Amino acid sequence: MNEKALPSFADDFIQDLTEKDRQPSTIKRYTYDLLDFFEWLEINSGTRSFEAWKNLTPAMIEQFFTYLIKKRDYKVRTVRRIYSVLKQLALSHSHSVKTHAIFSYSPPDLKQTALQTSEWISYNEEKILISTISSLHGLSEKQQQVRPHFSGRNELIIRFFLSYGLSLKETAQLTMHDIRFEKNELIIENHDRSRRIVHLSKSDKQLAYGYYSTIPEPVRPRLYSSDPFFVAYDFQRGTFRWSYEADQPKALTEIAIQKMLRLEVARAGLRKGISAQHLRNTYILRNLIKKIDIDTLVQNLGFRNPLSLQRYFYTIKFMPKKNLNLLLPEDYM
């Protein structure tokens, strides 16, 4: 650690704590943490000034804590303590810095709990669900007539959760701007407004284009437009829906996707409660079992840093082997 003095505004904060009769051990710990942070700040921005502190971005805060976790191998308790120190420093200058990037950071949970077996699905359950979607099992004669129009859409949505780890919100918000049939790609906007590219398999690209082609041309989403990619279906009229207010196909909402999944799960005879989050959990657990590169997985999911995977690491660590075997095909294990 660099032994340079704290910048004056941080030193004022320490002096204020001293005047409030904080324990000497606490003062020493706070001072050490702040010196450590401002050393990092100077290395990464060239200065430890108040301006540099004030103008920190959420991305830089994420970078700092990722550095502590991955390079320093700091424990969750230590990370949370340093976060608290920086947050208190920001609050002590709230009169001059109304909002600070430290408030955008979510420290890891101190107590880890494993996912329950009910919070993911087995490979066998996946096979049953996918095969049921493409079948006419349990459908009335009228339902059988319209089923080919949207069965591909339903299967594709579920594959987006299971095979690519998309969230419910990301899936519902997909537009024709975001899909590149010619490149087998999806463009997904992350929480921080950055974007990531999802590479579709050849078969899933064909499934996507097949669904798109089943939509009648008058109500079909327009290529490279803001039209929604997943379109609602009108069962009474037997066609896809159009929003006259928005002058575009009517988007399949998050609520509608959740309902669709519940109906498909029920028709497949699977347990109640399987949701989009359960399918995304399955994607993450499977990739951890396969030992995919962690940075790649974080990027694929649009997470800010590996901390978001802590609960999944914990789950894998304590999961019985019989449950690990359920997540993947028998020939893989």
N, C-alpha and C positions, 0 to 999 in steps of 0.2 A: 504493500500500500504506500502511495505517495504521502509524505509527511508535510506537504504544503499546508498552509493555514486554510481554514474555511473561508469562503467569500463572506464579506461583512454581513450580508443579510441572513446567511445561515448561522453565522456566529451570534448575531443578535437573538436568533431563535434559541440557541443553546444557553445564552446568558439569561433569557427569560425563564427557561426551565429551571436554571440554577436558583433564581430569585424565588421561584415557587417551591423551593425546598425539595426538589426531586432527589432521589437517592444518588450518591456519587457514582455508583455502579451503572445506574440508568444514564446519567450524563455521559459517562465514558462510552457506553454502548452506542448511544445516539451519535456522539461525535465520530466514533469509528465508522459507523454506517454512512454518515454524511460525507466524511472524507473519502470513503471508498466510492461513493456515487459520483462526487465531483471530480475525482481522478478519471473515472470512466467518461464523464461528460467532456472533460478537457481533451482526452484522447480522441473522442469522436466528433467534437465540434470545434476544437481549437481554443476553447475558453471555458472558464467556470463562472462567468459573470451572471448577474441577475437577468440580463436580457436573454442569455442562452437558456437559463432556467425557465423564464417566463414563456419563451417561444418553443419549448419542447413540444413535439408532436406525439400523438398516441403511438405512432409507429416506432418512435425512438424509445418511448417507455417500454413498449413490448420488447424491443431489441435488448434493452438493459436487463430486464427480468429473464429473458431467454438466455442471455449470457450467464447470469447467475446460476440458472438451472442446468444448462448444458455444459458450460465450460468450468464453472466453479463447483458443480454438483451439489448446490445448496439444497437443503431439505425444505419441505413445505413450511415448517414453522419459521425458519429463518427468512424465507422469502416474504412471508406474511408480516414479519416484524419490520423488515426494511420497507415494505410497502407502507406500513403504518407510520414510520418515521417520515417518509417523503410526503405522505398525505397531511401529516400534522404541520410540516414545514409550509406546504401550500396554503393550509388554512390560516396559518399565522400571518400570511401576506395577502389574504383574500380582499383586503381593502384596495390593493393595487392590481391584483390578478384575479379577475372575477371568475374565470374558469381556467382550470389547469388540466393538462393532459393526464396527470396522475389519476384523476377521477374517472377516466375512461377505462382504466385497467381493473380487471377482476382477478384478485389473487386466488390461488388454488384453495380448495376446501381443505381444512385441516384434517377432518375425519373422512377417510375414504370408505365407501360401502360398495360391495360388489353388485353387479347386475344380477337380478334373479333370473332363473331359467324361463320365467314367463315373459321376460323383456327382450327376448330374441327368438328366432325360429330355427328349427333344425333344417338340415338339407332335405330330409324327407318331406317335411311340411312344405318347403318351397316347391318341390316337385309336384306335390298334390295340388297346390294353389295354381301353379302355372298351367298344369294340364287341364284343370277344371275351367280356367278362363277361356281356353281355346276349344272347349267342348260345349255341347248343348245339354249337358246333364242337369236335370232338375228344372228345366225351363218349360214354360207353357208353349203352345203352338205359336201364339202371337209373338212371344219373346224370341222364339227360335228364328222367326222371319227377319227380325231387325238386328239380331245379335252380330252378324258379320260386319255390320257398319262400325261398331265400336269395340269389338273384342280386342283388336290390335292395339287400340288406344289404351285400354285397361292394362293389358299385358306390358306394354311399354312403360307405363307409369310405375308399375311394380318393379320392373327391371331397373329403372332409374334409381329406385331406392336400394335395391339389393345388390346391383352390380357396380354402381358408381357412387353410392353414398349421398345422393342428393337429398336435401331436406324437403319437407312438404311445401314450405314457402317457395323455395327455389324452383320446384317443379311447377307449381301453380303459376308462377310469374314468367315462365318461359314464353318468349315471343318469337316471331319469325326472324327477327334480327339475330336471335341467339342460336339458331340452328343452321349449320352449314352441311347440307347433304353431300355436296361435292367433295368435302374434306373429312366426312365422318366425324364432325365435331359439334360440341355444344359450347356456348360461351356463357359462363355463370358469373353473375355479379356477387361478390362477397359482401360481408357486413360493412367493411371499411371502404366500399365503393371500388375496390380493385376488382380485377376480373381473373378468372382462371379458365383454362381450356380443358374440357372433358372429351377424351377420344373414345368414340363409340366403336364397338366391334362391328365387323361387317354384317353379321346377322342382325344386330340391333339397329344398325343404320337402315337395313332393308325393312325391318319391322316398322321403323319410324316413317319411312317413305311410303310403305304400304298403307299405314293408317292415314297419312296425309292424302294419299290418292283416293281413298274411299270417300272423302268428303266431296259432295257435289260442288262443281266449279262455282256456281253462284254464291255459295256461302263458304268457300274454301279460303283459309288464311292466305294472304298475299305474300309471296316470297320477299324477304329482306324488308318487311314492314314491321310496324308495331302491333300487328294482329297477334292475338294469343295463339300459341301452338296447340295447346290442348283445348278442344272446343266442346261445349256442353251439347248434349243430345236431347231432342224432344221426342219422348216415347209416344206421345199421342199422335204426332204428325209423321213420325217415322223418318225424321231427318235431323241434321245438325241445326243448332239455333243461331239466330242472327240478332245482334243488338242494334236496333235502329237509332238509339240515342248516341251510341259510340260509333255507328256506321262501320261496324266490323263484326266478325263472328263473336258469339258470346263465350267468354272464357269459362272454363271449368274451374270453379273456385276451390279453395282449400277445403271448405266444408263439403263440397260435392265429391272431392277426391276421397275424403275420409269416409263418406257414406258409401261410395263405390267399393272401397276396400272392405268395409264391413260386410257388404252384400256378397262379395266374391268369397270372402273367408267363410261366411255362413254356408254358401252353396257348396264349398269344398268340404264342409263338415269338419272344419278345424275349430280349435278353441276360440271362444269369444275374447275380444280385447286386443287382437293383433292390429297394430297401427303402423303408420309410416315410420314413426320413431323406432319401433321394434325392428323393422326391416333395415333401417339405417344402422342400428346397433349391430345387427347381424353382419352387415358389410364390414364394420370396423373390427369386430372380433375376429372374423375370418382372416382379414389382412394381417392382424397382429399374430395370429397363429402361423400364417405363411411367412412371417418375419419380413414383410415388406419394409423398405427403408422408411424410417419414421418421418423424416422431413418430406418425403414424397407423399406419405399418407396425410400429413397435416395439410399440404398443399392441395391434394385431391379433395379434401373435405372443406377447404376454405376456412380452416381454423386459423387463429392468430398465432398460436404457438403450441408446443407439445403438451402444455399443461392441460389442455382440453381433453387429452387422452388418458389422464391419470386414472380415472375410474375404470377405464377399459383395461389398462395395464394391471390394475389391482384385480379385476375380474379374472383375467387370464391366469394370473399368478396363483390364485386360490381355487380355480375351477377344477373339479374332479376330471380325470382323464376320460371317463365315460361321456361327460358332457362335451369335452373338446371333440371327441369322435363324432358327436351328433351334428356338429356345425359344418363338417366337410364331407364330401363323398368318401365312401369306404376305401376306394382305390387310392385316395390321396394320403390317408393316414397310414 
